[in-house]
Amino acid sequence: KQVLLLIFLFLASVFFASLAAINEFGAVDLVFLMICLLLLVMGIINLGLLFKQIRILKSFSKEEMKEFLTQRMKKYAKK
């Protein structure tokens, strides 16, 4: 689903870039282009962090994961 969102944002960015070029770089087109590019960059960063987190979680064994989660739950239960 993340990849589909990134593809959609890329296509929207290309669309607004072409509109901006056709309309002699009108302010409205440039605003929409900047919004699409900002969302595209944020989506790429988010996807990279998600894959990094998945890779870290795969490196844990089940016992280590249970121990980590119980320690976290105890920490939050104290607050």
N, CA, C and O of each residue as an XYZ file, in Angstrom:
316
protein
N       0.821     -1.196      0.000
C       0.000      0.000      0.000
C       0.862      1.257      0.000
O       0.515      2.254     -0.632
N       1.979      1.206      0.705
C       2.881      2.359      0.740
C       3.432      2.653     -0.649
O       3.540      3.811     -1.052
N       3.777      1.601     -1.374
C       4.353      1.783     -2.706
C       3.315      2.393     -3.647
O       3.648      3.244     -4.472
N       2.056      1.960     -3.527
C       1.003      2.539     -4.364
C       0.821      4.021     -4.068
O       0.617      4.819     -4.982
N       0.894      4.386     -2.801
C       0.790      5.795     -2.431
C       1.944      6.597     -3.023
O       1.741      7.699     -3.531
N       3.149      6.046     -2.959
C       4.304      6.743     -3.520
C       4.185      6.897     -5.034
O       4.542      7.937     -5.587
N       3.684      5.865     -5.698
C       3.496      5.950     -7.150
C       2.464      7.019     -7.479
O       2.656      7.810     -8.403
N       1.363      7.043     -6.720
C       0.334      8.060     -6.938
C       0.894      9.463     -6.726
O       0.625     10.364     -7.520
N       1.667      9.651     -5.663
C       2.242     10.967     -5.394
C       3.233     11.378     -6.478
O       3.303     12.551     -6.845
N       4.002     10.414     -6.991
C       4.934     10.722     -8.074
C       4.180     11.159     -9.330
O       4.551     12.136     -9.982
N       3.118     10.421     -9.659
C       2.338     10.782    -10.844
C       1.652     12.135    -10.666
O       1.566     12.919    -11.612
N       1.164     12.410     -9.460
C       0.549     13.714     -9.201
C       1.588     14.824     -9.324
O       1.287     15.903     -9.834
N       2.804     14.566     -8.861
C       3.868     15.563     -8.979
C       4.201     15.835    -10.440
O       4.390     16.985    -10.835
N       4.272     14.783    -11.233
C       4.537     14.954    -12.664
C       3.397     15.733    -13.318
O       3.631     16.609    -14.151
N       2.166     15.409    -12.936
C       1.002     16.107    -13.490
C       1.043     17.599    -13.164
O       0.855     18.438    -14.045
N       1.289     17.925    -11.889
C       1.310     19.338    -11.509
C       2.534     20.061    -12.083
O       2.473     21.260    -12.353
N       3.636     19.341    -12.270
C       4.800     19.963    -12.909
C       4.486     20.307    -14.359
O       4.871     21.367    -14.851
N       3.785     19.405    -15.037
C       3.420     19.702    -16.429
C       2.408     20.840    -16.496
O       2.487     21.683    -17.390
N       1.452     20.877    -15.557
C       0.509     21.999    -15.522
C       1.228     23.316    -15.257
O       0.916     24.343    -15.860
N       2.193     23.269    -14.346
C       2.938     24.493    -14.038
C       3.714     24.970    -15.260
O       3.784     26.171    -15.521
N       4.293     24.041    -16.008
C       5.048     24.425    -17.202
C       4.123     24.970    -18.288
O       4.467     25.930    -18.977
N       2.958     24.360    -18.438
C       2.009     24.815    -19.467
C       1.467     26.199    -19.124
O       1.336     27.056    -19.998
N       1.152     26.414    -17.843
C       0.548     27.685    -17.413
C       1.589     28.718    -17.006
O       1.298     29.614    -16.214
N       2.777     28.600    -17.532
C       3.863     29.545    -17.257
C       4.135     29.684    -15.761
O       4.308     30.789    -15.245
N       4.169     28.562    -15.091
C       4.514     28.465    -13.671
C       3.639     29.375    -12.810
O       4.128     30.252    -12.098
N       2.329     29.135    -12.902
C       1.377     29.872    -12.077
C       1.539     29.503    -10.614
O       1.991     28.407    -10.286
N       1.170     30.416     -9.745
C       1.370     30.231     -8.301
C       0.593     29.034     -7.768
O       1.108     28.277     -6.945
N      -0.639     28.856     -8.229
C      -1.465     27.748     -7.731
C      -0.851     26.411     -8.121
O      -0.786     25.495     -7.301
N      -0.404     26.294     -9.358
C       0.217     25.047     -9.812
C       1.493     24.756     -9.032
O       1.761     23.606     -8.682
N       2.271     25.783     -8.764
C       3.508     25.580     -8.005
C       3.225     25.175     -6.566
O       3.966     24.378     -5.990
N       2.159     25.717     -5.978
C       1.795     25.331     -4.606
C       1.416     23.856     -4.567
O       1.880     23.117     -3.698
N       0.571     23.423     -5.510
C       0.191     22.011     -5.543
C       1.391     21.119     -5.836
O       1.488     20.020     -5.291
N       2.298     21.573     -6.682
C       3.508     20.811     -6.973
C       4.369     20.670     -5.723
O       4.886     19.590     -5.442
N       4.522     21.754     -4.975
C       5.318     21.682     -3.740
C       4.673     20.754     -2.723
O       5.369     20.001     -2.042
N       3.350     20.799     -2.611
C       2.657     19.910     -1.673
C       2.874     18.454     -2.070
O       3.171     17.615     -1.219
N       2.728     18.150     -3.360
C       2.932     16.773     -3.822
C       4.365     16.312     -3.599
O       4.596     15.184     -3.165
N       5.324     17.176     -3.893
C       6.726     16.795     -3.684
C       7.034     16.603     -2.206
O       7.775     15.690     -1.842
N       6.474     17.451     -1.354
C       6.674     17.304      0.086
C       6.090     15.988      0.583
O       6.735     15.271      1.348
N       4.873     15.668      0.151
C       4.263     14.396      0.547
C       5.042     13.208     -0.003
O       5.153     12.178      0.662
N       5.581     13.343     -1.208
C       6.377     12.266     -1.798
C       7.640     12.018     -0.985
O       7.977     10.868     -0.704
N       8.336     13.069     -0.609
C       9.555     12.918      0.196
C       9.221     12.334      1.565
O       9.932     11.458      2.058
N       8.144     12.814      2.180
C       7.744     12.277      3.482
C       7.374     10.799      3.375
O       7.694     10.014      4.267
N       6.708     10.419      2.296
C       6.347      9.020      2.090
C       7.563      8.136      1.897
O       7.605      7.018      2.410
N       8.554      8.624      1.160
C       9.783      7.847      0.950
C      10.531      7.667      2.264
O      11.028      6.579      2.553
N      10.612      8.727      3.060
C      11.274      8.630      4.362
C      10.527      7.655      5.261
O      11.146      6.835      5.939
N       9.205      7.740      5.270
C       8.391      6.854      6.092
C       8.570      5.400      5.680
O       8.682      4.521      6.534
N       8.596      5.143      4.382
C       8.783      3.779      3.894
C      10.159      3.247      4.270
O      10.293      2.083      4.649
N      11.179      4.086      4.168
C      12.525      3.672      4.572
C      12.594      3.329      6.046
O      13.215      2.336      6.425
N      11.957      4.145      6.885
C      11.941      3.860      8.322
C      11.157      2.594      8.636
O      11.530      1.836      9.531
N      10.066      2.364      7.899
C       9.276      1.154      8.104
C      10.093     -0.088      7.782
O      10.082     -1.050      8.549
N      10.804     -0.078      6.651
C      11.635     -1.224      6.301
C      12.766     -1.424      7.303
O      13.124     -2.560      7.615
N      13.329     -0.333      7.807
C      14.390     -0.437      8.805
C      13.846     -1.062     10.088
O      14.502     -1.912     10.690
N      12.652     -0.648     10.507
C      12.048     -1.199     11.716
C      11.718     -2.678     11.536
O      11.909     -3.471     12.458
N      11.227     -3.053     10.365
C      10.930     -4.463     10.100
C      12.204     -5.286     10.143
O      12.211     -6.391     10.686
N      13.284     -4.758      9.575
C      14.563     -5.476      9.583
C      15.073     -5.659     11.009
O      15.607     -6.716     11.346
N      14.911     -4.630     11.853
C      15.338     -4.728     13.249
C      14.494     -5.758     13.986
O      15.026     -6.565     14.748
N      13.178     -5.738     13.765
C      12.300     -6.685     14.451
C      12.566     -8.119     14.019
O      12.419     -9.039     14.823
N      12.954     -8.327     12.766
C      13.263     -9.679     12.303
C      14.524    -10.223     12.967
O      14.683    -11.436     13.097
N      15.415     -9.336     13.385
C      16.665     -9.793     13.989
C      16.465    -10.266     15.429
O      17.324    -10.964     15.968
N      15.352     -9.901     16.059
C      15.080    -10.335     17.425
C      14.549    -11.764     17.422
O      13.809    -12.159     16.522
N      14.935    -12.535     18.440
C      14.303    -13.836     18.634
C      13.008    -13.615     19.416
O      12.783    -12.529     19.950
N      12.163    -14.634     19.483
C      10.873    -14.470     20.162
C      11.060    -14.217     21.652
O      10.317    -13.437     22.247
N      12.043    -14.870     22.256
C      12.283    -14.665     23.688
C      12.752    -13.242     23.959
O      12.298    -12.602     24.908
N      13.662    -12.748     23.121
C      14.140    -11.374     23.292
C      13.002    -10.376     23.111
O      12.928     -9.374     23.822
N      12.130    -10.649     22.171
C      11.011     -9.750     21.927
C      10.054     -9.742     23.115
O       9.594     -8.679     23.532
N       9.751    -10.920     23.664
C       8.861    -10.985     24.832
C       9.471    -10.250     26.009
O       8.777     -9.515     26.712
N      10.769    -10.442     26.233
C      11.454     -9.770     27.340
C      11.436     -8.253     27.148
O      11.180     -7.507     28.093
N      11.702     -7.810     25.951
C      11.690     -6.376     25.656
C      10.302     -5.783     25.888
O      10.174     -4.716     26.487
N       9.269     -6.471     25.418
C       7.907     -5.955     25.575
C       7.466     -5.944     27.030
O       6.780     -5.015     27.458
N       7.847     -6.962     27.800
C       7.466     -6.958     29.219
C       8.177     -5.837     29.961
O       7.588     -5.221     30.849
N       9.428     -5.559     29.617
C      10.132     -4.437     30.249
C       9.467     -3.117     29.899
O       9.329     -2.246     30.759
N       9.056     -2.960     28.656
C       8.382     -1.721     28.244
C       7.040     -1.562     28.957
O       6.675     -0.462     29.372
N       6.309     -2.672     29.093
C       5.007     -2.597     29.758
C       5.176     -2.240     31.232
O       4.381     -1.475     31.777
N       6.205     -2.787     31.882
C       6.467     -2.448     33.288
C       6.832     -0.974     33.411
O       6.416     -0.303     34.355
N       7.606     -0.474     32.460
C       8.032      0.922     32.486
C       6.830      1.853     32.372
O       6.751      2.856     33.081
N       5.894      1.526     31.483
C       4.716      2.379     31.308
C       3.694      2.181     32.423
O       2.915      3.089     32.712
N       3.687      1.014     33.049
C       2.748      0.772     34.145
C       3.127      1.595     35.372
O       2.259      1.954     36.167
N       4.423      1.899     35.534
C       4.878      2.693     36.680
C       4.421      4.139     36.572
O       4.221      4.794     37.595
N       4.252      4.649     35.366
C       3.886      6.064     35.174
C       2.474      6.312     35.499
O       2.005      7.445     35.392
